[in-house]
Amino acid sequence: MTPAELATLIRTSLLDAVAAGEVDLAADDVPEPKVERPRQREHGDWATNVAMQLAKRAGTNPRALAELLAARLNASDAVEAEVAGPGFLNLRVAASAAGELARTIVESGAEYGRNTSEAGHTINLEFVSGNPTGPLHIGHTRWAALGDALARLLRASGAEVSTEYYINDAGSQMDKFAASILARAAGQPVPEDGYPGEYVDERAAEVRGRHPDLLELPTDEALAIARQEGYADQMAAIRRTLEAFDVHFDVWFSEKSLHDGGAVTQAVDRLREQGHVFDRDGAVWLRTTDFGDDKDRVLVRANGEPTYFAADAAYYLSKRDRGFAEKIYLLGADHHGYVARLKAIAACAGDDPATNIEILIGQLVTIAGERMGKRRGNALFMDELIDWLGTDAIRYTLARYPADSPLSLEGEKLREQNLDNPVYYVQYAHARTCNVARNAAEHGVTRDGFDPSVLDHEAEASLLAALGQFPGVVAHAARLREPHRVARYLESLAAAYHTWYQQCRVTPRGEDPVEPVHTARLWLNDATTQVLRNGLALLGVSAPERM
């Protein structure tokens, strides 16, 4: 029995009491009760305070309502209910009902944990969006891990999600990138405000290899080639890196296309029609202070050049025009100032900033306290991280912390294969379940004749309760946009499994015969395999069968 099924049972009992005239409530006033694990195990498997929530509305006291509800629940074979304190209900699920969860999980397979809590939401999720002026670095790596995990969570919770990478391929940084490539092709130092680093030498060698006469061309022509082809080569490298990290985008959106297609100019006109654009000192402004920004923003400079903010507005409207009612932006730590202005754009466009746009700000990731940057030439790139630590260790570690918490990686610890390493701990639990299944097969234990009632050991009750929490964890993590909740859940599930493994045998001892309890425990073992696998998949982490 899952927590959701238990909540349904409680609500059904309440509705039956309403129909019998025992509770003075309308059926529509009976909510889906919330059930939680009690802090102290001796208080039961689950607890609910629904009687305390509804008593005043029903014109009675909480304990009286709890006692009425307990009597109805105790009439079933599935639950034993006990009233505690002023009106809490402590619930113990019968072993047969609890054990049925193992069958549900195994038969559901990869679908177990999927839910409909986000059904009806159409979301554009933009993340990473690193400038095409160099490889992705450690900061982008954090957003790649979190953004992809969030997309998986939202989809598992019923949302329709399109993942998007915004390519900042317009503006002066592209000119500086081209100048850096051309300088290195000529064997000269990069300009003072250019991009250093070995990757620039690589781009220069690639471009010159295709254009042996590059340095003989007029400077403007050579810069145009360096810009166009260096950009294409760098974007191809970025795509390869993300593919190696198992991150795949539905849309690669070019900022330049907004300018070339007239979308930026059209955006200014559309916002003017909404009544929030004004002219001052020869420039065109958006009155974002009407919606909480600290100052109004320039859309078009006095010289007629649109600002980055104008492109941001055009990009927001593009997402809106493409049918995305909800837009989630994952931005780096240096983008706090974007929150108010992006929400102001939404408001100026006639949207509700509280529901149509969401901005998540991530904090810095460091190695030994060193902040990285491409222009400084000391960046730790994603490719290097993958080669050093492996995709699984990086993705799991970056996903197990809240996005808004600064994070310092201790790389060598992530390489250690011991139970102090969280990703190893969870993966090892999965591998152990697979090994148990193999041993069971060798000893003639099969799934035939499953009797869930024999799963009555305390460790089995704890493990079943942990397994039952998974769908709720997925839904909660999706709603709060917090993939780390899945990682921390997997660690608690692994702990419950390791405890169960030490106390409950799946295979008979010596020449002892296979008994119903061995079969039932194989189902429980395999259910744990499935939940660990499903949870790791949500984080983009593999579930090895041997370690």
C-alpha positions in Angstrom: 0.0 0.0 0.0 1.4 3.4 -1.1 0.9 6.6 0.9 -1.4 7.7 -1.9 -3.5 4.5 -1.5 -3.6 5.0 2.2 -4.7 8.6 1.8 -7.5 7.4 -0.5 -8.6 4.8 2.0 -8.8 7.5 4.8 -10.7 9.9 2.5 -13.1 7.1 1.5 -13.7 6.3 5.2 -14.5 10.0 5.8 -16.9 10.2 2.9 -18.6 7.0 4.1 -19.0 8.7 7.5 -20.4 11.8 5.8 -22.9 9.8 3.8 -24.0 8.0 7.0 -24.7 11.3 8.7 -21.9 10.7 11.3 -19.9 13.8 10.2 -21.5 17.1 9.4 -19.6 17.9 6.3 -20.3 18.2 2.6 -18.5 15.7 0.5 -16.7 18.5 -1.4 -15.2 19.7 2.0 -13.4 16.4 2.5 -9.8 16.8 1.2 -7.2 14.2 0.3 -5.6 13.6 3.7 -1.9 14.0 4.1 0.0 11.0 5.5 3.5 11.2 6.9 6.0 8.9 8.5 6.0 9.5 12.3 9.3 10.5 13.9 9.2 7.6 16.3 8.8 4.2 14.6 6.8 2.8 17.6 4.0 5.2 16.8 3.2 3.3 13.6 3.9 3.2 9.9 2.1 6.4 9.0 0.2 9.2 10.7 -2.3 11.8 9.7 -3.8 15.0 11.3 -6.9 15.1 9.1 -9.2 14.9 12.1 -7.6 18.0 13.6 -7.9 19.8 10.2 -11.6 19.1 9.8 -13.0 19.0 13.3 -13.9 22.7 13.6 -15.6 22.7 10.2 -17.5 19.6 11.2 -18.7 21.1 14.5 -16.9 18.5 16.7 -13.7 18.1 18.6 -10.6 16.6 16.9 -10.3 13.6 19.1 -13.9 12.6 18.7 -13.6 12.8 14.9 -10.4 10.9 15.1 -12.0 8.1 17.1 -14.9 7.9 14.7 -12.5 7.7 11.8 -10.3 5.1 13.6 -13.3 2.8 14.1 -14.1 2.8 10.4 -10.5 2.2 9.4 -10.2 -0.6 11.9 -13.1 -2.3 10.3 -10.9 -2.9 7.2 -8.3 -5.6 7.0 -5.7 -3.2 5.7 -5.1 -0.8 8.5 -4.9 -0.6 12.3 -5.6 2.9 13.5 -5.0 4.4 16.9 -5.9 7.8 18.2 -3.1 9.8 19.9 -2.9 13.2 21.6 -5.5 15.8 20.7 -6.6 14.0 17.5 -3.7 12.5 15.6 -4.2 9.1 13.9 -1.3 6.7 14.0 -1.7 4.0 11.4 -0.2 0.5 11.0 -0.6 -1.1 7.7 -1.2 -4.9 7.7 1.7 -6.9 6.4 -0.4 -8.3 3.5 -1.5 -4.8 2.4 2.0 -3.3 2.9 3.7 -6.2 1.1 1.4 -5.8 -2.0 3.4 -2.7 -2.7 6.3 -4.9 -3.8 4.1 -6.5 -6.5 2.8 -3.1 -7.6 6.4 -1.8 -8.0 7.7 -4.8 -9.9 4.8 -5.0 -12.2 4.8 -1.2 -12.8 8.5 -1.3 -13.7 9.9 2.0 -15.0 6.5 3.6 -14.6 6.6 3.4 -10.8 7.1 6.9 -9.4 5.6 8.6 -12.4 2.6 10.8 -11.4 0.2 13.4 -12.8 0.9 16.2 -10.3 2.2 18.5 -13.1 -0.2 17.4 -15.8 -1.5 20.3 -17.8 1.7 22.4 -17.5 3.4 23.3 -20.7 6.9 24.4 -19.8 9.9 25.9 -21.6 13.0 25.0 -19.6 16.1 27.0 -20.5 19.5 26.0 -19.0 23.2 26.0 -19.5 23.2 28.5 -22.4 26.9 29.1 -22.3 28.4 31.6 -24.7 29.8 30.0 -27.9 33.2 31.6 -27.2 34.7 28.6 -25.4 34.1 25.2 -23.9 31.5 24.6 -21.1 33.1 24.9 -17.7 32.3 23.7 -14.2 29.6 26.3 -13.7 27.8 25.2 -16.8 28.2 21.6 -15.6 26.2 22.3 -12.5 23.3 23.7 -14.6 23.5 20.8 -17.1 23.1 18.3 -14.2 20.3 20.2 -12.5 18.5 21.4 -15.5 18.4 17.9 -17.1 17.3 16.3 -13.8 14.6 18.9 -13.4 13.3 18.2 -17.0 13.2 14.5 -16.2 11.3 15.2 -12.9 8.8 17.4 -14.6 8.1 15.0 -17.4 7.8 12.1 -14.8 5.2 14.2 -13.1 3.1 14.7 -16.2 4.3 18.1 -17.5 5.0 18.8 -21.2 8.5 20.1 -21.2 10.7 21.5 -24.0 14.4 22.0 -23.0 16.2 24.9 -24.7 19.7 26.1 -25.0 20.0 29.9 -25.8 23.0 30.6 -28.0 24.4 34.1 -27.3 25.8 34.4 -30.8 25.2 38.1 -31.2 27.1 41.1 -29.8 30.7 42.2 -29.2 31.8 38.9 -27.5 31.6 37.2 -30.9 33.9 39.9 -32.4 36.4 39.4 -29.6 36.3 35.7 -30.1 36.9 36.0 -33.8 39.8 38.5 -33.1 41.3 36.0 -30.6 41.1 33.1 -33.2 42.7 35.2 -35.9 45.5 36.4 -33.6 46.4 32.9 -32.6 46.3 31.7 -36.2 48.9 34.4 -36.9 51.0 33.2 -33.9 50.3 36.5 -32.0 49.0 37.0 -28.5 45.2 37.4 -28.1 43.9 41.0 -27.8 43.8 42.4 -24.2 40.0 41.8 -24.0 40.1 38.6 -25.9 39.8 34.9 -25.0 43.0 33.1 -23.9 43.3 29.3 -23.5 44.4 26.3 -25.5 40.9 25.9 -27.0 41.4 29.1 -28.9 44.6 27.6 -30.4 42.5 24.6 -31.4 39.9 26.7 -33.1 42.6 28.7 -34.9 44.2 25.6 -36.2 40.9 24.2 -37.4 40.0 27.4 -39.2 43.4 27.8 -40.8 43.4 24.1 -41.8 40.3 24.8 -43.9 41.6 28.1 -45.1 45.4 28.0 -45.7 45.3 31.5 -47.1 43.5 32.9 -44.1 46.3 35.3 -43.1 46.6 36.6 -46.7 43.0 37.8 -46.8 41.8 41.3 -46.0 41.4 41.6 -42.2 37.6 42.1 -42.4 37.2 39.0 -44.5 39.5 36.9 -42.3 37.7 38.0 -39.2 34.3 37.1 -40.8 35.6 33.6 -41.5 37.1 33.2 -38.0 33.9 34.3 -36.5 31.6 32.1 -38.5 33.7 29.0 -38.5 35.2 29.4 -35.1 31.6 29.7 -33.8 30.4 26.6 -35.7 33.4 24.6 -34.4 32.9 25.7 -30.8 29.2 24.9 -30.9 29.9 21.5 -32.3 32.3 20.9 -29.4 29.7 22.1 -26.9 27.1 19.7 -28.3 29.6 16.8 -28.1 30.3 17.6 -24.5 26.7 17.7 -23.5 26.0 14.5 -25.4 28.8 12.8 -23.4 27.1 14.1 -20.3 23.8 12.6 -21.4 22.1 16.0 -21.7 20.0 16.5 -24.8 18.2 19.7 -25.8 15.0 19.9 -27.8 15.8 23.3 -29.1 19.0 25.2 -29.8 17.9 28.9 -30.1 20.1 31.5 -31.7 20.1 35.0 -30.3 21.3 36.2 -33.7 18.1 34.9 -35.3 16.1 37.3 -33.2 18.0 40.2 -34.7 18.2 38.9 -38.3 14.5 38.1 -38.4 13.3 41.4 -37.0 12.0 39.9 -33.8 13.8 42.5 -31.6 12.3 45.4 -33.4 8.9 43.7 -33.4 9.2 43.1 -29.6 9.7 46.8 -29.0 6.6 47.6 -31.0 4.5 44.9 -29.3 5.6 46.2 -25.8 4.8 49.7 -26.9 1.3 48.6 -27.8 0.9 47.3 -24.2 1.6 50.9 -23.0 4.9 50.4 -21.2 7.4 51.8 -23.7 8.4 55.4 -23.7 11.0 57.6 -25.4 13.5 59.7 -23.5 16.8 61.4 -24.5 16.6 59.8 -28.0 16.5 56.3 -26.5 13.6 53.9 -26.2 12.8 52.6 -22.7 10.6 50.0 -21.0 9.0 51.2 -17.8 9.9 48.1 -15.8 9.7 50.1 -12.5 5.9 49.7 -12.7 6.5 46.0 -12.0 9.2 46.0 -9.3 12.4 46.6 -11.2 14.8 49.1 -9.5 15.1 51.2 -12.6 13.6 51.5 -16.1 15.5 49.7 -18.9 16.8 50.9 -22.2 15.5 48.8 -25.2 17.1 50.9 -28.0 20.0 53.2 -27.5 20.0 56.8 -28.8 22.3 55.6 -31.7 19.6 53.2 -32.8 21.3 50.0 -31.5 19.1 47.6 -29.5 20.4 46.5 -26.1 20.8 43.0 -24.7 17.6 43.7 -22.8 15.7 44.2 -26.0 16.9 40.7 -27.1 15.8 39.3 -23.8 12.4 40.8 -24.4 12.2 39.4 -27.9 13.3 36.0 -26.6 10.6 36.0 -23.9 8.0 36.8 -26.5 9.3 34.1 -28.8 8.7 31.5 -26.0 5.3 32.9 -25.4 4.4 32.8 -29.1 5.6 29.2 -29.3 2.9 28.2 -26.8 4.8 28.0 -23.6 2.6 29.3 -20.8 5.4 28.7 -18.3 9.0 29.6 -18.8 11.7 28.5 -16.4 15.1 30.1 -16.6 18.1 28.6 -14.9 20.7 31.3 -14.4 24.2 31.6 -12.9 25.1 33.3 -9.6 26.1 36.5 -11.4 22.5 36.9 -12.8 20.6 38.0 -9.7 19.9 41.3 -11.3 18.0 39.6 -14.1 15.3 38.3 -11.9 13.4 41.6 -11.5 13.9 42.7 -15.1 12.8 39.4 -16.6 9.7 39.3 -14.5 9.1 42.9 -15.5 9.3 41.8 -19.2 6.6 39.2 -18.5 4.4 41.8 -16.8 4.9 44.3 -19.6 3.9 41.6 -22.1 0.6 41.1 -20.2 1.6 37.9 -18.5 1.5 37.1 -14.8 5.1 37.1 -13.4 4.0 34.9 -10.5 2.9 32.0 -12.8 4.3 32.6 -16.4 8.0 33.0 -15.5 10.2 31.4 -12.9 13.9 32.2 -12.5 16.2 29.8 -10.5 19.6 31.2 -9.6 22.5 28.8 -9.0 25.5 29.5 -6.8 29.1 29.0 -7.7 30.9 25.7 -7.9 34.6 25.7 -7.0 37.6 23.4 -7.0 39.9 24.0 -4.1 38.2 27.4 -3.7 39.3 28.7 -7.1 36.6 30.5 -9.2 36.9 29.7 -12.8 36.5 31.9 -16.0 37.2 31.3 -19.7 38.8 34.7 -20.3 41.3 34.2 -17.4 42.3 30.9 -19.1 42.1 29.0 -15.8 38.7 27.4 -16.3 38.1 23.7 -15.5 36.1 22.5 -18.4 33.3 20.0 -18.4 35.2 17.6 -20.7 38.1 17.6 -18.1 35.6 16.9 -15.3 34.1 14.0 -17.2 37.5 12.5 -17.9 38.6 13.0 -14.3 35.5 12.0 -12.3 33.1 10.3 -14.7 29.6 11.4 -15.6 27.8 9.5 -12.8 29.8 11.0 -10.0 29.5 14.6 -11.3 25.8 14.4 -12.1 24.9 12.8 -8.8 27.0 15.1 -6.7 25.8 18.3 -8.4 22.2 17.1 -8.2 22.2 16.2 -4.5 22.6 19.8 -3.3 20.1 22.7 -3.6 20.9 25.0 -6.5 21.2 28.0 -4.3 23.9 26.6 -2.1 27.6 27.3 -2.9 29.4 24.1 -3.6 33.1 23.1 -3.5 34.0 19.8 -5.0 36.6 17.5 -3.6 37.3 15.6 -6.7 39.4 12.8 -5.4 36.8 11.9 -2.8 34.2 11.5 -5.6 36.5 8.9 -7.2 36.7 6.8 -4.0 34.8 3.5 -4.2 33.5 3.3 -0.6 30.3 3.7 1.3 31.2 7.2 2.4 30.8 8.3 -1.3 27.1 9.0 -1.7 26.9 8.1 -5.4 28.8 4.8 -4.8 26.6 4.1 -1.8 23.4 4.3 -3.9 24.8 2.5 -6.9 26.3 -0.2 -4.7 22.8 -0.8 -3.2 21.4 -1.3 -6.7 24.3 -3.6 -7.6 23.7 -5.6 -4.4 20.0 -6.1 -5.2 21.0 -7.5 -8.6 23.5 -9.8 -6.9 20.8 -11.0 -4.5 18.5 -11.7 -7.4 21.2 -13.7 -9.2 21.9 -15.7 -6.0 18.2 -16.4 -5.6 18.0 -17.8 -9.1 20.9 -20.1 -8.4 19.2 -21.4 -5.2 15.9 -22.0 -7.0 14.0 -19.0 -5.5 11.5 -17.6 -8.0 8.6 -15.1 -7.8 6.0 -17.9 -8.1 3.4 -18.0 -5.3 3.9 -14.5 -3.8 2.4 -14.2 -0.3 2.8 -10.6 0.9 1.6 -11.3 4.4 4.8 -13.0 5.3 6.8 -9.8 5.0 6.3 -9.0 8.7 9.8 -8.3 9.8 10.4 -4.8 11.2 13.2 -4.2 8.6 10.7 -5.2 5.9 8.1 -2.8 7.1 10.7 0.0 7.1 11.9 -0.9 3.6 8.3 -1.1 2.2 7.5 2.3 3.8 10.5 3.8 2.1 9.6 2.3 -1.2 6.1 3.7 -0.9 7.4 7.3 -0.5 9.0 7.4 -3.9 6.0 8.7 -6.0 5.4 11.5 -3.5 9.1 12.4 -3.4 9.1 12.7 -7.2 6.0 14.9 -7.3 7.3 17.1 -4.4 10.7 17.5 -6.0 9.1 18.5 -9.3 6.8 21.0 -7.7 9.6 22.6 -5.7 12.1 22.4 -8.7 14.5 20.6 -6.3 16.2 17.4 -7.8 18.3 17.1 -4.7 15.3 15.7 -2.9 15.4 12.6 -5.1 19.1 12.1 -4.4 18.7 12.3 -0.6 15.7 10.0 -0.8 17.8 7.4 -2.7 20.4 7.5 0.0 17.7 6.9 2.7 16.3 4.0 0.6 19.8 2.5 0.2 20.2 2.7 4.0 16.9 0.9 4.5 17.9 -1.7 2.0 21.3 -2.3 3.5 19.7 -2.8 6.9 17.1 -5.2 5.5 19.9 -7.1 3.7 21.7 -7.7 7.0 18.6 -9.0 8.8 16.5 -10.8 6.2 17.7 -13.7 3.9 16.3 -14.1 0.4 17.9 -17.5 0.0 17.5 -20.5 2.3 20.4 -21.7 4.5 22.3 -24.8 3.4 20.0 -27.5 2.4 16.9 -25.9 3.8 13.9 -25.7 1.4 12.6 -22.6 -0.3 9.8 -21.2 1.7 7.1 -18.5 1.0 9.1 -15.9 2.9 12.1 -16.4 0.5 9.8 -15.8 -2.5 8.2 -12.7 -0.9 11.6 -11.3 -0.1 12.7 -11.8 -3.6 9.8 -9.6 -4.7 10.8 -7.0 -2.1 14.4 -7.1 -3.3 13.4 -6.7 -6.9 11.1 -3.8 -6.0 14.0 -2.1 -4.4 16.0 -2.7 -7.6 13.3 -1.0 -9.6 13.0 2.1 -7.4 16.7 2.7 -7.2 16.9 2.3 -10.9 14.0 4.7 -11.5 15.4 7.3 -9.1 18.9 7.2 -10.5 17.4 7.6 -14.0 15.7 10.8 -12.9 19.1 12.2 -12.1 20.7 10.9 -15.3 22.9 8.5 -13.4 23.5 4.8 -14.3 22.3 1.9 -12.2 25.2 -0.7 -12.5 24.3 -4.4 -11.9 27.8 -5.3 -10.8 30.4 -3.3 -8.8 
